[in-house]
Amino acid sequence: MVSAADRTKDAARTSVWLGSKAGNRVRRAEAPEGGAALDRHRITAEAVRLLDAEGSAKFSMRRLAGELGVTAMSLYWYVDTKDDLLELALDSVFSEIELPDMEDEAADWRDQLRAVTVGYRAVFVRHSWASALIGRYLNIGPHSMAFARTAQRILARTGLPPHGQMGGLAAVFQFVYGFGTIEGTFVQRCADAGVTQDEYFAQAMGALNERPEYRAQFEEAAELMAARGGETVQEMRERDFDFALSLLVAGIEALSTQRPA
């Protein structure tokens, strides 16, 4: 079993996908009586459900085992550490991103890029805990790797020179990561407060407008807010996302016509 200390000491080489338990083991004798077979897929699905409901701070092997109706120790037959389960859960939610058919030579890279960015953003909105795990793990699971490969192939279709394609990926997907993370955090905060996004927004803006030190700034921004359009927080957010992505696409188009000096 890989200990937490071992994982910290050799973090750059540690992944659930590289360990001795990389395969999807089936259940042993200890399984919930009369319940479904216990395997890594079922454990991962329950882990995602718990993370969605309670966040990563409250996530524990004991809590997960209780939901599955088994002992905490029985889970270690499938994974070495809690980190393994978090890595599995992160890769699992990447499976929700619908990837375009990269064998379709007639497809427009702009449409393909928009499709994967919309899916990528949605992951962080539906699973607000996921954004904190990006970069914490190697992300070499099958779904994460399929997503990364597709994104690379789309950027290669744009006409950007090879030396600029990784920068193009960073510009697009770090923007989407930041946008989706903030959006997901806001959505979760509203849910925790028991109010809708529009109610929360109205309460926050009302409170700020009552403060003289903020009122002048909001009055200056009123014209921009009106031009932005949208009657709900979601509509405003969609307009912002679409326009920002269009700016990035336009930048890629402009730079793809250039050649390195």
C-alpha positions, 0 to 999 in steps of 0.5 A: 500500500502506498502511504500518504508520506510516500505519495508526498515524497514522490509526488511527481511519480505517483498516480493511481494509474501507475500503481499496483492496483491500476486495474478495476478489481471486482468484489471480494467476499466482503460486500453489502449483503444483497447489494450490487457487486463492489468494484472500482467503478461503483466506488468511484461513482459513489465518491463523485456523488458524495463530493458533489453533495458535501465537497472534498473537505468532508470526504473520507474513506470512512464516510464513503464506506458507510454509504456503500455498506462496507468497512473502510478497510475493504476499500483499500483492496481497490485503492491505496489512499484517499488521493487515489479515489479523488484522482479517480473521481476527477478522471470520471467527471472528464467523461462527461465532456462530449468530444467531437469526431476528430476523424471528420475532416470537414468539421470546422475547428471553431465549432469543435473548440467551442464544443469542448470548452463548453463541456470543460466549463460545465464540469467545474460548474456541476462539480465545484470540487474538481477545480481544486484537484486540477494540477494536484494529480498527474491527470493521466486517466483515460478520460483526462488523456482523451480530452487532452489529446482532442484539445491538442488536435483541435489546436493543430487544426487552427493553423497556429504554428507548432511553437504557438499551439501550447500557448493557444491551449493555455489561453483557451483552457486556462480561461475556461478553467478560471471562468468555470471555477468562479461560476461553480463556486458561485453556484455552490455558494447560492445553493449553500445559502438556499437562494437562487443565483438571481436572488443572491446577486440582487441581495449583494448588489443592493447591499453594495449600492447602500454603501457610498464608497461603492455607489459611484463605481456602480453608477459608472458601470451601469452603462456597461451592464446595460450594454452587456444585456441579459435579464438573469445571472445565467444569461449575463454569464452566457453572454460574457463567456460567448464573447470572451471565447469569440475574442480568443478565437479571433486572436487565434485566427489572426495569429494563424496567418503569421509565420515565425520570424 
